[in-house]
Amino acid sequence: MSFADTLAAALAPLGRQAIPFVDQAGDPSRPLVLHTYRPDGFTADSPVVIVQHGMNRNGDEYRDFWIPAADAHKLLIVAPTFGHAEYPDPDTYNNGHVLAADGSLRPRHQWGYEVPARVFALLRQAGVTQREKVHFFGHSAGGQFGHRMAATQDLTPFEAIAVGNPGWYSLPVLDKPFPEGLGGIGLREDDLRRLLDFPLLILAGEQDIETSGPSLPANAAAVAQGPHRYARARNYLAAGRAAAERLGMACRWRLQSVPHIGHDGAAMSRVAASLWFENTMPEDAVLAGWGGRSSL
C-alpha cells in the first residue's frame, strides 16, 4: 500500500490521528509523525492547515490548539512533528537541516522545509483534499521554520503563510550566510523577489518581550536583531522593506501586532484562525483574557 493509501484510510474517520510518516522523497532516515484532526463536515473542498510546532516538538498539542477553529470552519489540521530523537536541535529543525554538521550544504531534497509541501501533495494524491493550495502556520521554533521555508521554497502550493513569535530571523539578504541571512545556500536575487512578493503574515505578541531565557536565541546575530522577539519581528519587517526598496519592488509582508499576548502558541493559533477564516482580529477584551500565558 502506498503512503497516499495509508493517508486516505487514516483520515477517513473523524477526530484525531497520529500517522507515522517516512519521507521517502526527503530524508527517510529521520521519520516524522503527522498529528491530524478531521472535523465533522470536512470535505475534499474544505481548507487544509499545516501547523508547525515549537521547540518542544509537541505537534499533538499544536494540532489541538486548532481544533476549535477546525470545528467552526471545517478545516483539516495536519501537524508534521519533528521528534526530539530524530531532530534534536535548531540546526536539524528550526534551520531545516540545510547544513551538515561540517557546515557543508546538504542536498536540497533533504531539507526539512520541503516536508510541508510534500505532505500536502500526498494529501491531494490520496484524494483527502482537492484544494490547490494550503495554509501554513508556525509558532516559535515553528515560526523560524516557517519563514525560512518561505525564503527557500516554491510558494505555489501555499495559499497563506503565518509565522508567530520566531526567536530570530534569516534576513532577506544574500551577503550574510545562512541562517543569519540567505547567503551560501544556492539562492539568488529572484528568490528574494519571490519571498518579498508573498503576503507573509508575521504575528508578533506585544508582550513577547522577555530578554533572556532558555528558548530565546542569544547568539550574536540574533541579539543584533533586537533584545526580544517583539523587537526582532519589527526588525525583520524593516529588513524586508529595505530589501524590496533595493530591488525596486514592494514588500507584501504584513506585521500584525497582537496586544496582550506573549509567547503563546495557543493564542497565536486562534489569532491566525480569526484573521484567515473570519477576516478580523479577535476583540481586545478577548485578547486580554488570553494574555499572561506561555506555550512553546
ZAMARGU-4260 file (C-alpha; in steps of 0.2 Angstrom, whole numbers, plus 5000, padded with zeros to 4 digits):
<rodrens>
0) 5000/5000/5000 | 5007/5017/4995 | 5008/5031/5009 | 4994/5040/5000 | 4983/5025/5003
5) 4988/5025/5021 | 4983/5043/5022 | 4967/5041/5014 | 4962/5026/5026 | 4969/5035/5042
10) 4960/5051/5038 | 4943/5044/5034 | 4937/5044/5052 | 4933/5060/5061 | 4944/5066/5075
15) 4962/5065/5080 | 4975/5053/5072 | 4994/5051/5074 | 5001/5044/5057 | 5019/5039/5056
20) 5027/5046/5041 | 5044/5041/5032 | 5048/5055/5020 | 5055/5043/5006 | 5057/5058/4994
25) 5067/5068/5008 | 5077/5060/5022 | 5070/5043/5026 | 5082/5040/5040 | 5073/5053/5051
30) 5054/5048/5052 | 5041/5060/5057 | 5023/5059/5064 | 5008/5068/5056 | 4996/5073/5070
35) 4979/5077/5062 | 4962/5082/5066 | 4947/5079/5054 | 4931/5088/5060 | 4913/5084/5056
40) 4908/5092/5040 | 4926/5092/5032 | 4925/5088/5013 | 4939/5087/5000 | 4935/5106/4996
45) 4937/5112/5013 | 4953/5121/5018 | 4969/5112/5025 | 4980/5120/5038 | 4998/5113/5041
50) 5003/5118/5058 | 5021/5118/5064 | 5026/5116/5082 | 5039/5124/5093 | 5054/5118/5101
55) 5045/5106/5112 | 5041/5095/5097 | 5023/5095/5103 | 5014/5093/5086 | 4999/5085/5095
60) 4997/5100/5106 | 4998/5112/5092 | 4986/5102/5082 | 4974/5103/5097 | 4976/5122/5098
65) 4967/5122/5081 | 4953/5111/5085 | 4940/5125/5089 | 4944/5133/5073 | 4943/5117/5064
70) 4926/5113/5070 | 4920/5130/5067 | 4927/5131/5049 | 4928/5113/5044 | 4947/5113/5042
75) 4958/5098/5041 | 4973/5101/5053 | 4989/5092/5049 | 5004/5095/5061 | 5020/5087/5054
80) 5030/5083/5070 | 5049/5083/5070 | 5053/5072/5085 | 5067/5076/5098 | 5077/5060/5094
85) 5077/5062/5075 | 5078/5082/5075 | 5087/5086/5091 | 5092/5104/5089 | 5089/5120/5080
90) 5100/5115/5066 | 5090/5100/5061 | 5073/5108/5065 | 5072/5127/5065 | 5086/5128/5052
95) 5079/5115/5041 | 5094/5104/5041 | 5100/5114/5027 | 5118/5112/5033 | 5128/5096/5038
100) 5137/5096/5054 | 5153/5101/5045 | 5144/5116/5038 | 5143/5109/5020 | 5126/5111/5010
105) 5115/5096/5011 | 5105/5090/4996 | 5090/5101/4994 | 5078/5087/4993 | 5083/5083/5011
110) 5079/5100/5018 | 5065/5100/5031 | 5057/5114/5023 | 5052/5103/5009 | 5041/5092/5020
115) 5025/5103/5021 | 5023/5105/5003 | 5026/5086/5000 | 5013/5082/5014 | 5001/5092/5005
120) 5004/5084/4988 | 5002/5067/4997 | 4985/5073/5004 | 4980/5078/4986 | 4986/5061/4979
125) 4976/5052/4992 | 4960/5062/4987 | 4959/5069/5005 | 4959/5086/4998 | 4955/5094/4981
130) 4962/5111/4986 | 4975/5118/4975 | 4984/5127/4990 | 4987/5125/5008 | 4988/5137/5024
135) 5003/5136/5034 | 5005/5142/5052 | 5021/5140/5063 | 5025/5147/5080 | 5041/5150/5090
140) 5053/5137/5083 | 5040/5133/5070 | 5039/5151/5065 | 5058/5151/5062 | 5055/5135/5052
145) 5040/5144/5043 | 5049/5160/5037 | 5064/5150/5032 | 5053/5139/5022 | 5045/5154/5013
150) 5063/5160/5009 | 5069/5144/5001 | 5054/5135/4994 | 5042/5136/4979 | 5027/5145/4986
155) 5015/5140/4973 | 5007/5127/4985 | 5004/5140/4999 | 4988/5150/5000 | 4994/5159/5016
160) 5009/5158/5027 | 5009/5165/5045 | 5023/5164/5057 | 5021/5169/5076 | 5034/5174/5088
165) 5050/5167/5080 | 5065/5169/5091 | 5075/5176/5077 | 5075/5178/5058 | 5085/5174/5042
170) 5087/5192/5035 | 5082/5194/5016 | 5100/5197/5011 | 5112/5186/5001 | 5128/5194/5009
175) 5125/5186/5026 | 5127/5167/5027 | 5113/5156/5032 | 5104/5156/5044 | 5109/5174/5049
180) 5104/5179/5031 | 5101/5168/5015 | 5118/5168/5008 | 5128/5152/5004 | 5114/5140/5001
185) 5111/5142/4982 | 5098/5157/4982 | 5098/5171/4970 | 5090/5188/4968 | 5075/5180/4960
190) 5072/5170/4976 | 5072/5186/4986 | 5060/5194/4975 | 5048/5179/4976 | 5049/5180/4995
195) 5046/5198/4996 | 5031/5197/4984 | 5022/5184/4995 | 5010/5191/5008 | 5019/5183/5023
200) 5010/5187/5039 | 5021/5190/5054 | 5012/5189/5071 | 5021/5197/5085 | 5014/5197/5103
205) 5016/5214/5111 | 5020/5205/5127 | 5033/5193/5120 | 5047/5205/5127 | 5057/5194/5138
210) 5076/5197/5135 | 5083/5181/5141 | 5078/5163/5144 | 5082/5145/5138 | 5071/5147/5122
215) 5076/5164/5117 | 5091/5163/5104 | 5105/5173/5111 | 5119/5171/5098 | 5126/5187/5092
220) 5117/5188/5075 | 5100/5186/5085 | 5104/5199/5098 | 5108/5211/5084 | 5090/5209/5078
225) 5083/5216/5094 | 5083/5212/5113 | 5067/5202/5112 | 5055/5193/5100 | 5043/5208/5098
230) 5058/5219/5093 | 5065/5206/5081 | 5049/5204/5072 | 5049/5223/5068 | 5067/5222/5063
235) 5063/5208/5051 | 5049/5218/5043 | 5061/5233/5041 | 5074/5222/5033 | 5061/5216/5021
240) 5056/5233/5016 | 5074/5239/5014 | 5077/5224/5003 | 5062/5227/4992 | 5067/5245/4990
245) 5085/5240/4984 | 5076/5229/4972 | 5064/5242/4966 | 5048/5232/4971 | 5035/5232/4985
250) 5037/5221/5000 | 5020/5212/5003 | 5023/5206/5020 | 5012/5211/5034 | 5016/5213/5053
255) 5001/5210/5064 | 5005/5217/5082 | 4995/5206/5094 | 4990/5216/5111 | 4991/5207/5127
260) 4999/5191/5120 | 5016/5185/5125 | 5025/5169/5119 | 5009/5159/5117 | 5006/5146/5103
265) 4988/5143/5108 | 4983/5161/5107 | 4993/5164/5091 | 4984/5150/5083 | 4967/5157/5087
270) 4973/5174/5081 | 4979/5167/5064 | 4962/5157/5063 | 4952/5173/5066 | 4962/5183/5053
275) 4961/5169/5040 | 4944/5162/5042 | 4934/5177/5050 | 4944/5191/5042 | 4946/5200/5058
280) 4957/5201/5074 | 4949/5195/5090 | 4942/5209/5101 | 4954/5217/5113 | 4944/5211/5128
285) 4946/5193/5121 | 4965/5195/5119 | 4966/5202/5136 | 4958/5187/5143 | 4971/5176/5134
290) 4986/5186/5140 | 4998/5181/5153 | 5001/5163/5146 | 5015/5154/5138 | 5017/5139/5127
295) 5031/5134/5116
</rodrens>
